[in-house]
């Protein structure tokens, strides 16, 4: 399962609108969702490799939850899904004055591994 597929699986269980990196910009056809919503980023990889082969891709990921008011219940919903998925995470919270929204960032790693064939 790729990191994108894994993130779809995880964020689909949260039940909020989500997008990779950002929602499309506002146009006549599309309006981004009102808060709460989630974006996620894949920051970097620090792979496990040997013998000129990558055995496991280890991705650093950030889920960015945006709310227009402090909402422990929404944070708890995200955290519950992360815990159910056995994901160890760190959290940071910030008020973005220009946007009048809270940004809650959950940082963690996802390992993407190909099964090794005998042979």
TIDREN-682602 format. One line per field, with one value per atom (N, C-alpha, C): residue number from 1; chain; atom name; x, y, z. Coordinates in steps of 0.2 Angstrom, whole numbers, plus 5000, padded with zeros to 4 digits. Example, Ala and Ser with C-alpha at 12.3 -4.5 7.8 and 13.67 -1.06 7.14 Angstrom:
num c(1,1,1,2,2,2)
cadena c(A,A,A,A,A,A)
atomo c(N,CA,C,N,CA,C)
X c(5066,5062,5066,5064,5068,5064)
Y c(4972,4978,4984,4989,4995,5000)
Z c(5039,5039,5039,5035,5036,5039)
# end
This chain:
num c(1,1,1,2,2,2,3,3,3,4,4,4,5,5,5,6,6,6,7,7,7,8,8,8,9,9,9,10,10,10,11,11,11,12,12,12,13,13,13,14,14,14,15,15,15,16,16,16,17,17,17,18,18,18,19,19,19,20,20,20,21,21,21,22,22,22,23,23,23,24,24,24,25,25,25,26,26,26,27,27,27,28,28,28,29,29,29,30,30,30,31,31,31,32,32,32,33,33,33,34,34,34,35,35,35,36,36,36,37,37,37,38,38,38,39,39,39,40,40,40,41,41,41,42,42,42,43,43,43,44,44,44,45,45,45,46,46,46,47,47,47,48,48,48,49,49,49,50,50,50,51,51,51,52,52,52,53,53,53,54,54,54,55,55,55,56,56,56,57,57,57,58,58,58,59,59,59,60,60,60,61,61,61,62,62,62,63,63,63,64,64,64,65,65,65,66,66,66,67,67,67,68,68,68,69,69,69,70,70,70,71,71,71,72,72,72,73,73,73,74,74,74,75,75,75,76,76,76,77,77,77,78,78,78,79,79,79,80,80,80,81,81,81,82,82,82,83,83,83,84,84,84,85,85,85,86,86,86,87,87,87,88,88,88,89,89,89,90,90,90,91,91,91,92,92,92,93,93,93,94,94,94,95,95,95,96,96,96,97,97,97,98,98,98,99,99,99,100,100,100,101,101,101,102,102,102,103,103,103,104,104,104,105,105,105,106,106,106,107,107,107,108,108,108,109,109,109,110,110,110,111,111,111,112,112,112,113,113,113,114,114,114,115,115,115,116,116,116,117,117,117,118,118,118,119,119,119)
cadena c(A,A,A,A,A,A,A,A,A,A,A,A,A,A,A,A,A,A,A,A,A,A,A,A,A,A,A,A,A,A,A,A,A,A,A,A,A,A,A,A,A,A,A,A,A,A,A,A,A,A,A,A,A,A,A,A,A,A,A,A,A,A,A,A,A,A,A,A,A,A,A,A,A,A,A,A,A,A,A,A,A,A,A,A,A,A,A,A,A,A,A,A,A,A,A,A,A,A,A,A,A,A,A,A,A,A,A,A,A,A,A,A,A,A,A,A,A,A,A,A,A,A,A,A,A,A,A,A,A,A,A,A,A,A,A,A,A,A,A,A,A,A,A,A,A,A,A,A,A,A,A,A,A,A,A,A,A,A,A,A,A,A,A,A,A,A,A,A,A,A,A,A,A,A,A,A,A,A,A,A,A,A,A,A,A,A,A,A,A,A,A,A,A,A,A,A,A,A,A,A,A,A,A,A,A,A,A,A,A,A,A,A,A,A,A,A,A,A,A,A,A,A,A,A,A,A,A,A,A,A,A,A,A,A,A,A,A,A,A,A,A,A,A,A,A,A,A,A,A,A,A,A,A,A,A,A,A,A,A,A,A,A,A,A,A,A,A,A,A,A,A,A,A,A,A,A,A,A,A,A,A,A,A,A,A,A,A,A,A,A,A,A,A,A,A,A,A,A,A,A,A,A,A,A,A,A,A,A,A,A,A,A,A,A,A,A,A,A,A,A,A,A,A,A,A,A,A,A,A,A,A,A,A,A,A,A,A,A,A,A,A,A,A,A,A,A,A,A,A,A,A,A,A,A,A,A,A)
atomo c(N,CA,C,N,CA,C,N,CA,C,N,CA,C,N,CA,C,N,CA,C,N,CA,C,N,CA,C,N,CA,C,N,CA,C,N,CA,C,N,CA,C,N,CA,C,N,CA,C,N,CA,C,N,CA,C,N,CA,C,N,CA,C,N,CA,C,N,CA,C,N,CA,C,N,CA,C,N,CA,C,N,CA,C,N,CA,C,N,CA,C,N,CA,C,N,CA,C,N,CA,C,N,CA,C,N,CA,C,N,CA,C,N,CA,C,N,CA,C,N,CA,C,N,CA,C,N,CA,C,N,CA,C,N,CA,C,N,CA,C,N,CA,C,N,CA,C,N,CA,C,N,CA,C,N,CA,C,N,CA,C,N,CA,C,N,CA,C,N,CA,C,N,CA,C,N,CA,C,N,CA,C,N,CA,C,N,CA,C,N,CA,C,N,CA,C,N,CA,C,N,CA,C,N,CA,C,N,CA,C,N,CA,C,N,CA,C,N,CA,C,N,CA,C,N,CA,C,N,CA,C,N,CA,C,N,CA,C,N,CA,C,N,CA,C,N,CA,C,N,CA,C,N,CA,C,N,CA,C,N,CA,C,N,CA,C,N,CA,C,N,CA,C,N,CA,C,N,CA,C,N,CA,C,N,CA,C,N,CA,C,N,CA,C,N,CA,C,N,CA,C,N,CA,C,N,CA,C,N,CA,C,N,CA,C,N,CA,C,N,CA,C,N,CA,C,N,CA,C,N,CA,C,N,CA,C,N,CA,C,N,CA,C,N,CA,C,N,CA,C,N,CA,C,N,CA,C,N,CA,C,N,CA,C,N,CA,C,N,CA,C,N,CA,C,N,CA,C,N,CA,C,N,CA,C,N,CA,C,N,CA,C,N,CA,C,N,CA,C,N,CA,C,N,CA,C,N,CA,C,N,CA,C,N,CA,C)
X c(5004,5000,5005,5003,5007,5005,5010,5008,5002,5000,4994,4988,4988,4983,4982,4987,4987,4984,4986,4983,4975,4973,4966,4962,4965,4962,4961,4967,4966,4962,4962,4958,4951,4950,4943,4939,4942,4939,4938,4941,4940,4934,4932,4925,4925,4931,4931,4934,4932,4935,4942,4946,4953,4956,4962,4966,4973,4977,4984,4987,4991,4994,4989,4984,4979,4973,4968,4962,4963,4960,4960,4958,4961,4959,4952,4950,4943,4941,4936,4934,4927,4924,4917,4914,4918,4915,4916,4922,4924,4925,4922,4924,4926,4932,4935,4930,4931,4926,4927,4922,4922,4926,4929,4932,4926,4928,4934,4936,4942,4945,4952,4954,4961,4965,4971,4976,4982,4985,4991,4997,5003,5009,5013,5017,5023,5029,5032,5038,5044,5046,5052,5052,5057,5058,5065,5065,5072,5072,5073,5072,5077,5075,5080,5082,5089,5091,5098,5099,5105,5106,5112,5114,5111,5111,5108,5101,5097,5090,5087,5081,5077,5072,5073,5069,5062,5063,5057,5057,5052,5051,5048,5052,5049,5048,5041,5039,5037,5040,5037,5031,5026,5019,5017,5013,5010,5002,4998,4991,4990,4987,4985,4978,4975,4968,4967,4962,4960,4953,4952,4946,4945,4939,4938,4937,4937,4936,4940,4942,4945,4940,4942,4937,4940,4940,4943,4940,4933,4930,4932,4934,4936,4944,4948,4954,4954,4950,4949,4947,4943,4941,4947,4951,4957,4962,4963,4968,4965,4959,4956,4958,4957,4958,4966,4970,4977,4979,4976,4977,4975,4969,4966,4971,4974,4978,4985,4986,4993,4998,4997,5001,5003,5010,5013,5014,5011,5011,5013,5015,5016,5011,5010,5005,5007,5006,5007,5001,4999,4993,4995,4992,4994,4988,4987,4982,4985,4981,4983,4979,4982,4978,4975,4979,4977,4971,4971,4965,4960,4961,4956,4954,4960,4959,4964,4962,4967,4970,4977,4980,4983,4981,4983,4987,4993,4997,4999,4998,5000,5005,5011,5017,5018,5020,5021,5025,5027,5030,5025,5026,5022,5027,5028,5032,5029,5032,5029,5034,5032,5036,5034,5039,5037,5039,5034,5036,5042,5047,5052,5050,5052,5050,5056,5054,5059,5062,5068,5070,5077)
Y c(4994,5000,5006,5011,5017,5022,5027,5031,5035,5037,5040,5036,5030,5025,5024,5024,5023,5030,5036,5042,5042,5040,5040,5035,5029,5025,5028,5031,5035,5040,5045,5051,5050,5045,5043,5041,5038,5036,5042,5048,5054,5057,5057,5060,5067,5070,5077,5078,5083,5084,5085,5082,5082,5082,5085,5085,5085,5082,5082,5090,5092,5099,5104,5105,5111,5109,5112,5111,5116,5114,5119,5126,5130,5137,5139,5144,5146,5148,5145,5148,5148,5149,5150,5143,5137,5131,5127,5129,5126,5131,5129,5133,5128,5130,5125,5125,5119,5118,5123,5124,5128,5124,5127,5123,5119,5113,5110,5106,5106,5102,5100,5096,5093,5093,5095,5094,5090,5086,5083,5083,5083,5084,5078,5076,5071,5075,5076,5080,5077,5071,5069,5061,5058,5051,5049,5045,5042,5035,5032,5025,5020,5014,5009,5005,5005,5002,4998,4993,4989,4986,4984,4981,4984,4991,4995,4994,4993,4992,4995,4998,5001,4996,4994,4989,4991,4997,5001,5008,5011,5018,5021,5025,5028,5036,5037,5044,5048,5054,5059,5062,5062,5065,5070,5074,5079,5080,5079,5080,5087,5091,5098,5099,5099,5100,5108,5110,5117,5118,5122,5124,5131,5134,5141,5142,5137,5138,5132,5133,5128,5122,5116,5110,5104,5103,5097,5090,5091,5085,5083,5088,5086,5084,5087,5084,5077,5076,5069,5064,5066,5062,5060,5065,5063,5059,5060,5056,5049,5048,5042,5037,5040,5036,5035,5040,5038,5033,5033,5028,5021,5021,5014,5012,5016,5014,5012,5013,5012,5016,5023,5028,5032,5032,5036,5043,5048,5055,5060,5066,5072,5077,5082,5087,5094,5099,5106,5110,5115,5119,5127,5130,5137,5141,5147,5151,5155,5155,5159,5165,5170,5177,5179,5179,5181,5177,5170,5166,5165,5168,5167,5159,5155,5148,5145,5140,5136,5131,5129,5124,5119,5113,5108,5103,5102,5098,5091,5086,5079,5077,5075,5073,5066,5062,5055,5052,5045,5042,5036,5035,5029,5025,5019,5014,5011,5011,5008,5003,4996,4991,4986,4984,4979,4972,4967,4961,4958,4955,4952,4945,4943,4936,4932,4925,4920,4918,4917,4915,4915)
Z c(5000,5000,5000,4995,4995,5001,5002,5007,5006,5000,4998,4999,4998,4999,5007,5010,5018,5021,5018,5021,5019,5013,5011,5016,5018,5023,5029,5032,5038,5039,5034,5034,5032,5028,5027,5033,5038,5044,5049,5048,5052,5050,5044,5042,5040,5039,5038,5031,5027,5020,5021,5016,5016,5009,5009,5003,5004,4999,4999,4998,5002,5002,5003,4998,4999,4994,4996,4992,4986,4980,4974,4976,4972,4974,4972,4975,4974,4967,4964,4957,4957,4951,4950,4951,4950,4950,4957,4960,4966,4972,4978,4984,4989,4992,4997,5003,5006,5012,5017,5021,5027,5033,5038,5043,5047,5050,5050,5044,5042,5036,5038,5034,5035,5028,5028,5023,5026,5021,5024,5019,5022,5018,5019,5014,5015,5014,5020,5020,5017,5019,5017,5018,5016,5017,5020,5024,5027,5027,5021,5019,5022,5023,5025,5019,5018,5012,5014,5009,5010,5003,5001,4995,4989,4989,4983,4982,4988,4987,4993,4992,4997,4999,5005,5008,5011,5014,5017,5015,5013,5012,5019,5022,5028,5027,5027,5025,5032,5032,5037,5035,5039,5036,5042,5039,5044,5042,5046,5045,5048,5045,5047,5048,5054,5055,5056,5052,5053,5056,5061,5064,5065,5065,5066,5073,5078,5085,5088,5094,5098,5099,5097,5097,5099,5106,5108,5106,5104,5102,5095,5090,5084,5084,5088,5089,5092,5097,5099,5094,5089,5084,5079,5078,5074,5078,5084,5088,5089,5090,5091,5084,5078,5072,5072,5074,5074,5079,5085,5090,5087,5084,5082,5076,5072,5067,5070,5076,5080,5077,5076,5074,5080,5081,5086,5083,5086,5083,5089,5086,5090,5088,5092,5090,5092,5087,5089,5087,5091,5089,5089,5084,5083,5080,5082,5080,5074,5068,5062,5062,5064,5065,5058,5053,5046,5044,5045,5043,5048,5054,5060,5060,5061,5061,5066,5069,5072,5068,5068,5064,5069,5069,5073,5069,5070,5066,5070,5067,5069,5065,5068,5064,5066,5061,5062,5056,5056,5051,5048,5042,5039,5035,5036,5032,5027,5021,5015,5013,5013,5012,5007,5003,4998,5001,5000,5003,4999,5002,4999,4997,4991,4988,4990,4991,4992,4985,4985,4978,4976)
# end
